[in-house]
Amino acid sequence: MYHFGRGRTRWVPYLLLLPGLLAYFIIGVGPSLATTVFSFTDASGLPNAPVSWVGVDNYHEFLFLGQAARDNLSAVGRTLAFSFFVTTIQFVLGLVVAIILNQKLRGRNFFRTLYFMPVILGAVIQGLIWTLFLYPLGGPLAQILGTFGLRSEFLGGPPTEAFAWVIVVQIWANMGVTMIIFLAGLQTISEEYYEAARIDGANAWQVFANVTWPLLTPSVNTNLLLNIIGSLQAWQLFLVLIGYRNGTQVLGYLIYATGFGQTSGSVTSSFRQGYAAAASIVMFVMVLIIGLTVQYFLRRREERLVG
């Protein structure tokens, strides 16, 4: 039975949905389609600059043409490495902290707030805090290391060292979200399951492996997907912490720097928004493939554990 009347009144639900659908297409779908179109042009984004159709030349240049393509593929590799380390460490730390703060401990609400607080700060503030903390000439960490006769250039050091510090900051900045999702999942598990396991003689590890871990499956799935997708797209902290440096760029930062132009030291990127659009489509495909693959295996795991 249709509950919205007959005749013209049948269109009322669709008319009510129309403003939201229009806003979605204008704000969400529209820019995505525009990016796809731009990726086949030589658009620079500069005022009054001519725009020509170049077909797949941007994609060919990004993936296959000379040293630039090798640098781009290296950026893709660094993006995957960054995502792997951030996802793995952030997931484990978030789970451990959530389990600890789910206990009946004094001051647990304070520590929950403390661990979540970095999340509410913007990437610029997060980056500036750590830039000051890691300042090699008299910064807090430099002074601590100095007491042991150690010295480091931190963010200004070799690319691998600077890259590792961005991983640390990324985890610090977002671990609170992982913790909160795990806390929400832990609080949905009935205490009766734990009591039954203890009555059967299960130790702490067996309780976690056979009760907590399977019943946390929805939270595990959510955190893994959010961590993977978020870290694959991350680039703002690279901008604030170390700038556009050879050997440190991830794909998201490369897209930004190429599309909007950025100069850092001897490294200069030009305004090539068509080329950047092609790179962003490559990134979209990469995130889509990884996300769908992870989701497929997580769904199979969830069906096996909780049905």
N, C-alpha and C positions, 0 to 999 in steps of 0.2 A: 504494500500500500504506500502510495506517495503522500507525504505529509505536508507538502507545500502548496496545496491547492491545485486548481486546474487553469487551463488557458494561460493568460499572461503571467499569472502568479507563479507558474512553474519556473520562470526565469529569475525569480527573486534571489535564490541562493547563488546563482552564477553572477548576478550583478553585485552582490555583496562581496564575492571573492575577487571581482575584477580589479579594484584598487590595489589589493595586495599582490596580485599576479603582475600587474603593470609595474609596480615598484620593484618586484623581483627581477623582471626582465630588463628594466632600465638600469638597476644598480648591479645586478649579478650577471645575467646572461649577456647584456649589451657590451660591457667592457671585455668579456671573454671573446665574443665574436669579433670585436674590433681588434683585439690583440692578434687573433688568427689572421685577419685580413692584413694588418700591418706587417706581419711576419713575411709576407710576400712582396714587400715594397722596400725602397731604400730611404724611407722616411727618417729624417734627422731630428724632428721635433723643434727645429729652429724656426722662428717666425718667417713667413713668406718663402721658405725654402721649397723648391719643387720636389714633388714626390713621383717616383716612377715605379712601375710594376717590374719586379725582377724575378718572379717565379720562385723557384726553390734555391736560388743562389745563396741566400742567407743560411739556409740549412746546410748546403754543401760546404760553404766556407767555415761554418761553425764546427762541423764534424770531420771534415776531410782535408781542408786546405792548409798545408804547411805547418809552420811552428805554432801559429795561433790555434789551430785545431788541436795540436798536441797539448798546448796549455789549457785549452777548454776541457779536454778529456781528463787532464790532471785535476782540474777543478771539480769535475764530476766525481773522480775518485776520492778527493778530499771530502766532498760532501757526504759520500757513502761512509767513509771512515768516521767523520764527525757524528753522523747519525748513529752509527753502531756503538761508539763509545758513550755518547750521551744517553742513548736509550737504555743500554745495559746498566750503566752505573746509576742513572737516575731512577730506573725501575727498582733496582735492588735497594738503594738507599731509602726510597720512598716507602717500600714495603717494610723494611726493618724499623724505620722511625714510626710508621703507623702502628705496627704491632706493639712497640714500646709505649707509645702514647695512648694506646687503647686500654692499657692497664689502669688500675685504680691507684694512680700515683699522685702525690702532692704536687700541685703546680702544673698539672698536665695541660690545663687550658692556656696557661701562660706560654708553655713551650709550643703548643699547637699554633698559637698566634705568632710566636717568634719564627717558626719555620715557614709559615705561610707569608709572612710580611714581605719578603723580596718579590713575591708575585705581583703585588699591587704597585710596585715601582715600575716606571717605564724603562725601556732599554737604555735610554740616554742616562738616566739617573743610576741605573745598575752599573753601566760602563764607567761613569765618572767615579763612583765609589771605589770600584776596583782599580781604576787607573791611579787614584791617590794611594790606595793600599799597596799597590805593586810598584810604586815609584822607586826606581833603583837608587836614587841619590837621597837617602834619608827617609824613605817611606817606612811604614811600620814593619812590613815583612823583611825589608832589607836590613833594618836595625836588629831584628830577631836573628836573622842569619849571620849578621856581623858579629854577634856575641859568640858564635861558634867558629868564627874565622872563615865563613862562607860568603860568596858573593854571586849574584845573578842579575842579568839584565831584564829578566822577566819578559814583559810584552815587547821590549825593544831588542830582545835577543834573537838567536837563530829562528828561522821560520817554524821549525818543528816545536821549539819551546814556546813561542808565542801562540801557536795553534793549540798546544796543550792547555795553556792558561785560559783560552777562550772556552774550551770544553769545560773547565772547572767553573767558570763564571756562568755558563749556560745551565749547568746542573744546579748550581746554587740559586739561580734566578727562577727556576721552574719546578724544582723538586717539591715545593709546597703543594702544587696542584696534584701531583702523583700521590703524595701523602694523604690529602683530603679525600681523594677518590677511594683509596684503600681503606681509610678510616670509615667512610660511609659503608663500604662493603663489609668490613668487620662487624659493624654494629647491627647488621641485618642477620648475622649468624646467631641462632638461638643458643643460649647457655646450656640447654638440655643436651645438645650434641656433645659438648665438651664433658659434661657430667657422665654421659653414657660411655664415652671413650675412656675416661679415667677409671670408671668402675670395671671396665674390661682389662685394665692394667696397662693402658697405653702410656708411654713416656711422652715428654714434651715434643720431641721430634716426630713421633708417630701421630700425635694429635695434630700437629701442623700439617704433616704430609697427607693425612687421610681425612681430616675434617676441614681445617682452615683453608688449605690450598685449593681443594676442589670447589668449595662453596664460594671462594673468591673469584671464580671464573669470570663473571661479568665485569668485575673491576679490573681483572688482569687484561681482558680483551680491550676494555676502554683505554687503559693506561698505555698498553703497547701501541695501539693505533695512534693515540694522541702524541705519544713521545716520538714515534717514527716519523709521522707526517710533519710534526712541528720542527723537529731537528733537521729534516731534509730541506725545509723552507727557511731555516734561520739564517740571518745575515746581519741584522742590525747591530749585534754586539761586535762583530768583526769591524763594522764601520766605526764604532765609537772607540773600541779598544786599540786596534792596531792599524786601521786605515787600509788603503789599497796597496798591499805589499805582495811582491812576487813570492810564490810558494806558500801563501796563506789563504788565497781567495777560495771561497766556496761558490757554488753555482749561483745562489741567490744574490750574493754581493757582486759577482761578475755581471749579472743582468742589470742590476741597479747602476753600477759604475759605467757600463757601456751605454745604457739608455739615457742617462742624465748627465754624464760627464763628470769625471773626478780626477784630481791630480794629487799625488802624494809622493813627495820627493822627486825622484827621476822617472816615476811611472805616471803616465798620462793616459786617460781613457777618453774617447771622443763621444760626441752626441750621435749615436746610431740607434735610434729607437726601433727601426725596422729589424735590424740585426738582433737587438735585445729582445724583441718580441718573438723572434724565431727561437732564441735561447730559452725564453720562458715557456714556449710550447714543448721544447725538449724536456725541460724540467717537469712540466705538467705530466707528460707521458711517463717519465721515470717515477714520479710520485704515484701516479695512477697504477702502474704495473706493480710496484712494491706494495702499495696499500691493498690492492685486490688480492695479491698473493698471500699476504699476511692474514687478511680477513678470511680467506678460504681455509687456511690451516687452523686459525682460531675457531672458526665455526665447527670444523670437524672435531677439534678437541672438546669444545663445549658439548657437542652431541654425545661424545663418548663418556664425558664425566657426569653431566647432569641430565642428559636425555633431551 
